[in-house]
């Protein structure tokens, strides 16, 4: 809901003041302020603890990560 609200506010601001806007939605991000429930953090935690990493889709799943 907050992403959509941001887009609506940017759209309104753009039309009010004639300033072009561009919105970006990043998925699977990591970095110092990353969410601890994301895959990269849980994988790292499992590796350091000597635990198995859950693998889905028979290992054929691919994902790009963006450092923020």
Backbone as CSV, one residue per row, in Angstrom:
resi,resn,N_x,N_y,N_z,CA_x,CA_y,CA_z,C_x,C_y,C_z
1,UNK,0.820,-1.196,0.000,0.000,0.000,0.000,0.861,1.255,0.000
2,UNK,2.001,1.228,0.694,2.836,2.427,0.746,3.500,2.705,-0.596
3,UNK,3.822,1.655,-1.360,4.424,1.867,-2.683,3.422,2.543,-3.608
4,UNK,2.188,2.062,-3.591,1.144,2.655,-4.426,0.850,4.085,-3.982
5,UNK,0.804,4.331,-2.683,0.566,5.684,-2.171,1.669,6.626,-2.639
6,UNK,2.907,6.157,-2.636,4.022,6.969,-3.105,3.853,7.313,-4.587
7,UNK,3.414,6.340,-5.379,3.209,6.589,-6.804,2.104,7.616,-7.033
8,UNK,1.026,7.526,-6.275,-0.086,8.469,-6.411,0.367,9.873,-6.016
9,UNK,1.113,9.989,-4.933,1.606,11.303,-4.492,2.570,11.896,-5.516
10,UNK,3.456,11.079,-6.065,4.399,11.564,-7.075,3.658,12.012,-8.330
11,UNK,2.639,11.258,-8.717,1.836,11.612,-9.889,1.132,12.957,-9.672
12,UNK,0.538,13.134,-8.506,-0.151,14.391,-8.198,0.833,15.559,-8.186
13,UNK,1.973,15.380,-7.556,2.999,16.425,-7.484,3.474,16.788,-8.889
14,UNK,3.649,15.754,-9.723,4.095,15.969,-11.092,3.108,16.838,-11.863
15,UNK,1.814,16.534,-11.718,0.805,17.308,-12.436,0.609,18.702,-11.849
16,UNK,0.743,18.843,-10.546,0.579,20.159,-9.924,1.688,21.124,-10.312
17,UNK,2.916,20.630,-10.353,4.067,21.508,-10.547,4.771,21.311,-11.888
18,UNK,4.252,20.436,-12.733,4.823,20.242,-14.060,6.219,19.644,-14.046
19,UNK,6.504,18.849,-13.046,7.824,18.225,-12.920,7.677,16.739,-13.245
20,UNK,8.452,16.251,-14.215,8.357,14.818,-14.512,8.884,13.972,-13.350
21,UNK,8.238,12.857,-13.104,8.676,11.964,-12.032,8.864,10.553,-12.582
22,UNK,9.742,9.829,-11.954,9.976,8.422,-12.273,10.063,7.662,-10.968
23,UNK,9.330,6.579,-10.868,9.367,5.759,-9.659,10.027,4.424,-9.948
24,UNK,10.815,3.959,-9.015,11.477,2.662,-9.141,11.058,1.769,-7.989
25,UNK,10.768,0.529,-8.292,10.440,-0.460,-7.255,11.517,-1.534,-7.280
26,UNK,12.283,-1.596,-6.226,13.337,-2.596,-6.134,12.834,-3.805,-5.358
27,UNK,13.153,-4.976,-5.851,12.806,-6.217,-5.174,14.093,-6.964,-4.862
28,UNK,14.060,-7.827,-3.907,15.212,-8.619,-3.453,16.443,-7.739,-3.261
29,UNK,16.310,-6.768,-2.388,17.426,-5.881,-2.073,18.131,-6.372,-0.812
30,UNK,19.392,-5.999,-0.703,20.149,-6.326,0.503,21.097,-5.182,0.797
31,UNK,21.589,-5.124,2.005,22.500,-4.077,2.432,22.378,-3.885,3.928
32,UNK,23.029,-2.845,4.443,23.051,-2.628,5.889,21.664,-2.493,6.517
33,UNK,20.696,-1.996,5.785,19.358,-1.798,6.341,18.367,-2.829,5.814
34,UNK,18.880,-3.942,5.302,18.019,-4.978,4.746,17.178,-5.678,5.797
35,UNK,16.066,-6.238,5.354,15.178,-6.978,6.252,15.802,-8.327,6.579
36,UNK,15.847,-8.696,7.836,16.488,-9.956,8.227,15.742,-11.207,7.775
37,UNK,14.496,-11.070,7.319,13.756,-12.248,6.859,13.947,-12.529,5.368
38,UNK,14.747,-11.711,4.687,15.005,-11.930,3.268,15.960,-13.100,3.072
39,UNK,15.902,-13.713,1.886,16.650,-14.939,1.595,18.147,-14.799,1.847
40,UNK,18.747,-13.716,1.399,20.198,-13.574,1.543,20.625,-13.657,3.003
41,UNK,19.877,-13.017,3.881,20.219,-13.035,5.305,19.962,-14.406,5.923
42,UNK,18.842,-15.036,5.555,18.554,-16.359,6.124,19.522,-17.406,5.588
43,UNK,19.943,-17.287,4.324,20.945,-18.210,3.779,22.267,-18.048,4.510
44,UNK,22.694,-16.816,4.705,23.958,-16.556,5.402,23.906,-17.086,6.823
45,UNK,22.793,-16.841,7.493,22.631,-17.317,8.867,22.708,-18.851,8.913
46,UNK,22.063,-19.530,7.966,22.079,-20.995,7.921,23.482,-21.524,7.635
47,UNK,24.190,-20.896,6.714,25.550,-21.334,6.377,26.462,-21.202,7.585
48,UNK,26.389,-20.070,8.264,27.242,-19.855,9.439,26.909,-20.820,10.574
49,UNK,25.658,-21.260,10.635,25.240,-22.200,11.678,25.435,-23.655,11.255
50,UNK,25.936,-23.862,10.033,26.142,-25.219,9.540,24.853,-25.938,9.199
51,UNK,23.807,-25.191,8.907,22.502,-25.768,8.590,22.290,-25.821,7.075
52,UNK,21.374,-26.653,6.658,21.040,-26.761,5.235,20.228,-25.546,4.788
53,UNK,20.394,-25.175,3.536,19.624,-24.079,2.950,18.441,-24.700,2.207
54,UNK,17.229,-24.230,2.463,16.084,-24.794,1.738,16.160,-24.439,0.252
55,UNK,15.997,-25.436,-0.595,16.053,-25.232,-2.045,14.674,-25.543,-2.619
56,UNK,14.155,-24.625,-3.413,12.839,-24.776,-4.021,12.979,-24.913,-5.536
57,UNK,11.950,-25.387,-6.178,11.897,-25.532,-7.637,13.060,-26.379,-8.155
58,UNK,13.452,-27.368,-7.398,14.528,-28.298,-7.783,15.836,-27.570,-8.094
59,UNK,16.035,-26.408,-7.503,17.269,-25.652,-7.704,17.311,-24.842,-8.986
60,UNK,16.194,-24.734,-9.693,16.166,-23.996,-10.965,15.732,-22.539,-10.800
61,UNK,15.445,-22.132,-9.588,14.994,-20.761,-9.327,16.184,-19.809,-9.434
62,UNK,16.011,-18.698,-10.127,17.071,-17.691,-10.256,16.543,-16.365,-9.738
63,UNK,17.410,-15.599,-9.130,17.003,-14.324,-8.550,18.179,-13.356,-8.624
64,UNK,17.918,-12.119,-8.971,18.925,-11.065,-8.934,18.763,-10.310,-7.625
65,UNK,19.867,-9.851,-7.073,19.845,-9.082,-5.837,20.420,-7.696,-6.106
66,UNK,19.855,-6.684,-5.477,20.307,-5.307,-5.634,20.825,-4.805,-4.302
67,UNK,22.088,-4.342,-4.281,22.671,-3.794,-3.052,22.209,-2.362,-2.880
68,UNK,21.656,-2.069,-1.725,21.201,-0.706,-1.417,21.924,-0.264,-0.164
